[in-house]
């Protein structure tokens, strides 16, 4: 069981990570523009080949998907904090070790269940 003081520290850490990610997204996009628009501006020069433009666009989409997934993970962890289930594995309900939460505060699963989930995705 995680102590109330520790829960508050995790909340602050998760909120700081979320704020930093949102600031990074805003800065990289130059405001509210999509990554695709930014990629088009950066990589659509006459000297760029179609392959270069397509690769750059694919990279921008991958980065955007990663940022979106990370934001969802942080939001989910904050919801678990609000619900009182933070620190419990979503799959087996066992306590997620504190070392794992310190390393990855948004971790939704214990290491064993996370490995099983990743194995199933392969």
Buried (B, 14 or more C-beta within 10 A) or exposed (E): EBEEEBBEBBBEBBEEBBEEBEEEBEEBBEEEEEBEEBBBEEBEEEEBEEEEBEEBBEEBBEBBEEBEEBBEBBEBBBEBBEEEEBBBBBBEEEBBEEEBBEEEBBBBBBEEBBEBEEEEEE
